[in-house]
Amino acid sequence: MVFLPQEILYKVERLLQGVKLTVQNNPKSARVSKTNGSYLGEEKRSSYELEKFKSMLKAWPVNKPKAVIYILVKSNRFSITLKDGLGRIDRYFNNMYHYPVVLFHETGLSDTNMTSIRSWTRSDVFFQFVKFSVPKWINETKMRSDVGKANDKRIGYRHMCRFQSISLQVTPIMRLVDYYWRLDDDSRLIGQVPFDLFKFMAKENLTYGYVHMNHEHPDYVVGLYPRVNAYLTNKQIQPTFFRKLRRNKYFLNNFEISSLRFWRSKNVSDLLNALDRAGGFYYHRWGDAVVKTLAVSIFAPLESVYQFTEVPYVHKFVNTTSKGFIRNQRTNLSQELIN
């Protein structure tokens, strides 16, 4: 039996192809053996990361919400951008509150990438492989025709929107926790977060947290509102504040904190699955932000939605510390509702 540091475990296992030798990073680790020339692929490595995550949860404090910070990263964007973002998460939040960071990634993540990324942060990082594919019920000829007509022609972007809306909450790693904080790789904390955001969510019984609202382009909601209205009528659902929310208004979710119990509830899951089957993510480029906003406005009580203006945060045109944001955009959700 050979014992190795975590950061070189995977690399050594690849070198041991065809050799029946057990490799472990410590005596309590699970065994991973190499036989018949097989190698540790993306999915197997992701499963190994999941097992490590489960082991960490066994020692989770009873009075601490089970929660993660997560980022979906393209394999070609493991760069200085992500490095700076992770460093800021440490400096302004996680050095004090110690929540794990989950990085969802497409294929192409190397062992060297993983080692480098872990060296960039003091946080515990867990990698989860995401395999994007067009669902079998999508007419690909129609999809490619509609993509050609749209302003945004990227199929990959549509994969991302579907993942963030439909798949995230039922991934194996997310099934193990109760809350998540989504950030993008270019999201930036720019000052100390004044309290534990997850404990605040739990204490106040909140469902959804955001920092800013925006207005979606009409080209990206084609067929969405009629589909949602028909669903509510057919299911005889009385929404909480959907009828009052200004049309095409949505929560920007490059900063999003939410309860996973909400997203896994039957009512929400049924709605999202119906929208998924409608094909709008691929035919019309429905965005995850507007779809999730609609779900929140239908099923979440208005008082369970909170704007985290206390968090010093920057993403593109949003800066929660700027005078313009404080003067013009630091508004409560109720001010975006039609009386």
C-alpha positions in Angstrom: 0.0 0.0 0.0 1.3 3.4 -1.0 0.3 6.7 0.7 0.4 9.9 -1.3 -0.5 13.6 -0.8 -4.0 14.5 -2.2 -2.7 16.8 -4.9 -0.8 14.0 -6.7 -3.2 11.1 -6.1 -4.9 11.3 -9.4 -1.7 11.7 -11.4 -0.1 8.7 -9.8 -3.2 6.6 -10.5 -2.9 7.3 -14.2 0.7 6.2 -14.1 -0.4 2.9 -12.5 -2.5 1.8 -15.4 -2.6 -1.9 -15.7 -1.0 -2.4 -12.3 -2.9 -3.9 -9.4 -1.7 -1.4 -6.8 -3.9 0.4 -4.2 -3.2 4.1 -3.8 -4.3 6.2 -0.8 -3.7 9.7 0.4 -4.1 8.6 4.1 -5.0 5.4 5.9 -8.7 6.3 6.2 -9.2 7.1 2.5 -11.2 4.8 0.2 -9.2 2.5 -2.1 -9.0 3.2 -5.8 -7.3 0.6 -7.8 -6.1 0.3 -11.4 -6.7 -2.8 -13.4 -7.0 -3.8 -17.1 -5.4 -0.6 -18.3 -8.4 1.6 -17.3 -7.8 5.2 -16.2 -9.5 7.6 -13.9 -11.9 9.6 -16.1 -13.7 12.7 -15.5 -16.8 11.0 -14.0 -14.8 8.7 -11.8 -12.7 11.6 -10.5 -15.9 13.5 -9.8 -17.3 10.6 -7.9 -14.1 10.5 -5.8 -14.5 14.2 -5.1 -18.1 13.5 -4.0 -16.9 10.9 -1.5 -14.5 13.3 0.0 -17.3 15.8 0.3 -19.5 13.3 2.1 -16.6 12.5 4.5 -16.3 16.2 5.3 -20.0 16.5 6.1 -19.7 13.8 8.7 -17.9 16.3 10.9 -20.2 19.2 10.0 -21.2 21.4 13.1 -24.7 20.8 14.2 -25.5 24.5 14.5 -24.1 25.5 11.1 -26.2 25.4 7.9 -25.1 22.8 5.4 -24.2 25.0 2.5 -21.7 25.6 -0.3 -20.4 28.3 -2.5 -20.4 27.2 -6.1 -19.1 28.4 -9.4 -19.7 26.9 -12.9 -16.4 27.4 -14.8 -15.5 26.7 -18.4 -12.4 24.6 -18.6 -10.7 27.3 -20.8 -11.2 29.9 -18.1 -9.1 28.5 -15.2 -7.2 31.7 -15.2 -6.2 34.7 -13.2 -9.9 35.7 -13.1 -10.9 32.6 -11.1 -7.8 32.9 -8.9 -8.6 36.5 -7.9 -12.3 35.6 -7.3 -11.4 32.7 -5.0 -8.9 34.8 -3.1 -11.5 37.4 -2.5 -14.0 34.8 -1.2 -11.3 33.7 1.3 -10.4 37.2 2.3 -13.8 38.7 2.7 -15.9 35.8 3.8 -14.5 32.3 4.1 -11.5 32.9 6.3 -14.1 33.5 9.0 -17.0 31.2 8.1 -15.4 28.3 6.3 -17.8 26.9 3.8 -16.7 24.5 1.0 -16.4 25.7 -2.6 -17.7 23.5 -5.4 -16.4 24.1 -8.9 -18.6 22.6 -11.6 -16.6 22.1 -14.8 -16.8 20.7 -18.3 -14.3 18.2 -19.6 -10.7 19.2 -20.0 -9.8 19.9 -16.4 -6.4 18.4 -15.8 -4.7 17.2 -12.6 -2.4 20.2 -12.9 -5.4 22.5 -13.1 -6.8 21.0 -9.9 -3.5 21.3 -8.0 -3.1 24.9 -9.1 -6.7 25.9 -8.2 -6.4 24.4 -4.7 -3.2 26.3 -4.2 -5.0 29.6 -4.9 -7.4 29.3 -1.9 -7.6 28.3 1.7 -11.1 27.0 1.2 -11.9 23.4 0.8 -12.5 22.9 -3.0 -14.4 20.1 -4.6 -14.6 19.5 -8.3 -17.7 18.2 -10.0 -17.8 17.2 -13.7 -20.7 18.4 -15.8 -21.5 16.7 -19.1 -23.6 19.0 -21.3 -25.8 17.5 -24.0 -28.9 18.4 -25.9 -31.9 16.6 -24.3 -33.4 13.8 -26.4 -36.8 15.6 -26.8 -35.2 18.6 -28.5 -35.6 18.8 -32.3 -32.0 19.6 -33.2 -32.8 20.8 -36.7 -35.4 23.3 -35.2 -32.9 24.2 -32.5 -30.1 25.1 -34.9 -32.5 27.0 -37.1 -33.8 29.0 -34.2 -30.3 29.6 -32.8 -29.3 31.0 -36.2 -32.1 33.6 -35.8 -31.3 34.6 -32.3 -29.0 37.4 -31.2 -27.1 34.9 -29.0 -26.0 32.0 -31.2 -24.1 29.9 -28.6 -25.3 26.4 -27.9 -23.0 26.3 -24.9 -24.8 29.2 -23.3 -28.1 27.3 -23.6 -26.5 24.3 -21.9 -25.5 26.5 -19.1 -28.9 28.1 -18.7 -30.5 24.7 -18.5 -28.0 23.4 -16.0 -28.4 26.4 -13.7 -32.2 26.1 -13.9 -33.0 22.4 -14.0 -30.0 20.2 -13.2 -28.0 22.0 -10.5 -30.3 21.2 -7.5 -30.4 17.5 -8.3 -26.7 17.0 -8.8 -25.4 14.4 -6.3 -23.3 17.0 -4.4 -26.2 19.5 -4.1 -28.5 16.9 -2.8 -26.3 16.8 0.4 -26.7 20.4 1.4 -29.5 22.8 2.2 -28.3 26.2 0.8 -26.0 27.4 -2.0 -24.4 30.7 -2.9 -23.8 31.0 -6.6 -21.1 33.2 -7.9 -19.6 33.5 -11.4 -15.9 33.3 -12.1 -15.8 37.0 -12.7 -17.9 37.9 -9.5 -15.9 40.0 -7.0 -16.3 40.6 -3.3 -14.7 43.9 -2.6 -15.1 44.2 1.1 -15.8 42.3 4.3 -19.1 40.5 4.3 -20.5 41.6 7.6 -22.2 38.3 8.7 -22.6 34.6 7.9 -25.0 34.8 4.9 -26.2 31.2 5.3 -27.0 31.5 9.0 -28.9 34.7 8.1 -30.9 32.8 5.5 -31.7 30.0 8.0 -32.5 32.3 10.9 -34.8 34.6 8.9 -36.4 31.6 7.0 -35.5 33.1 3.7 -35.9 31.3 0.3 -33.9 33.5 -2.1 -31.3 36.2 -1.9 -30.0 38.6 -4.6 -28.3 41.9 -5.0 -29.8 43.5 -8.1 -32.6 43.2 -10.6 -32.5 43.7 -14.4 -34.8 43.7 -17.4 -34.6 40.8 -19.9 -34.5 41.4 -23.6 -37.9 40.4 -25.3 -36.0 38.2 -27.8 -35.0 35.9 -24.9 -38.4 35.3 -23.4 -40.3 34.3 -26.6 -43.1 32.0 -25.5 -42.1 31.9 -21.9 -44.8 34.0 -20.2 -47.7 32.3 -22.2 -46.3 28.9 -21.3 -46.1 29.9 -17.6 -49.6 31.4 -17.5 -51.1 28.3 -19.2 -49.3 26.1 -16.7 -50.7 28.1 -13.7 -54.2 28.0 -15.2 -54.1 24.2 -15.9 -52.7 23.4 -12.4 -55.0 26.0 -10.7 -52.0 27.6 -9.0 -52.3 30.9 -7.2 -48.9 32.5 -7.4 -47.4 34.5 -4.5 -46.3 37.7 -6.4 -45.9 36.6 -10.1 -48.9 38.6 -11.2 -47.5 41.8 -9.6 -43.9 41.5 -10.8 -43.1 43.7 -13.8 -42.9 41.7 -17.0 -39.4 40.6 -18.0 -38.0 41.8 -14.7 -35.6 39.3 -13.1 -33.0 38.7 -10.4 -29.5 38.9 -11.7 -28.1 35.6 -10.5 -24.4 36.0 -10.8 -24.9 36.5 -7.0 -27.6 34.2 -5.8 -28.2 32.6 -2.4 -31.0 30.2 -2.0 -32.6 27.3 -0.2 -32.2 24.0 -2.1 -35.3 22.6 -0.4 -37.3 25.2 -2.3 -35.8 24.1 -5.7 -36.3 20.4 -4.9 -39.9 20.8 -3.8 -42.5 19.1 -6.0 -44.3 22.3 -7.0 -41.1 24.0 -8.2 -39.7 20.8 -9.8 -42.9 20.2 -11.7 -42.9 23.7 -13.1 -39.2 23.6 -14.1 -39.6 20.2 -15.7 -42.6 21.5 -17.7 -40.6 24.4 -19.0 -37.6 22.2 -19.7 -39.9 19.9 -21.8 -41.2 22.9 -23.7 -37.6 23.3 -25.1 -37.4 27.1 -24.7 -33.8 26.9 -23.3 -32.7 25.7 -26.7 -35.2 27.1 -29.1 -35.5 30.6 -27.7 -32.5 30.9 -25.4 -34.6 31.3 -22.2 -32.2 32.5 -19.5 -31.8 30.8 -16.2 -32.1 34.1 -14.3 -35.6 34.9 -15.7 -36.8 31.3 -15.4 -35.7 31.1 -11.7 -37.2 34.5 -11.0 -40.5 33.3 -12.3 -40.3 30.2 -10.1 -39.6 32.3 -7.0 -42.4 34.8 -7.8 -44.8 31.9 -8.2 -44.0 29.8 -5.1 -41.9 31.8 -2.7 -43.6 34.2 -0.2 -42.6 37.8 -1.0 -41.2 38.2 2.6 -38.8 35.3 2.0 -36.9 37.1 -0.7 -34.1 39.4 0.4 -31.8 41.9 -1.2 -28.2 41.6 0.2 -27.2 45.2 -0.2 -24.9 44.8 2.8 -22.5 42.7 0.7 -19.7 44.8 -1.0 -19.9 43.2 -4.5 -19.0 44.0 -8.1 -20.0 42.2 -11.3 -19.8 44.1 -14.6 -22.1 47.1 -14.3 -23.3 46.3 -10.7 -21.3 47.7 -7.8 -23.2 47.6 -4.5 -20.9 50.2 -2.9 -21.2 52.9 -5.7 -23.2 56.0 -5.1 -25.3 55.3 -8.1 -26.3 51.9 -6.9 -27.1 53.2 -3.4 -29.1 56.2 -4.8 -30.9 54.6 -7.7 -30.9 50.8 -7.4 -30.7 49.9 -3.8 -34.4 49.1 -3.8 -36.6 46.6 -2.1 -38.3 44.0 -4.3 -41.7 45.5 -3.4 -40.7 48.6 -5.4 -40.5 46.5 -8.5 -44.1 45.3 -8.1 -47.2 46.7 -9.8 -49.7 47.8 -7.2 
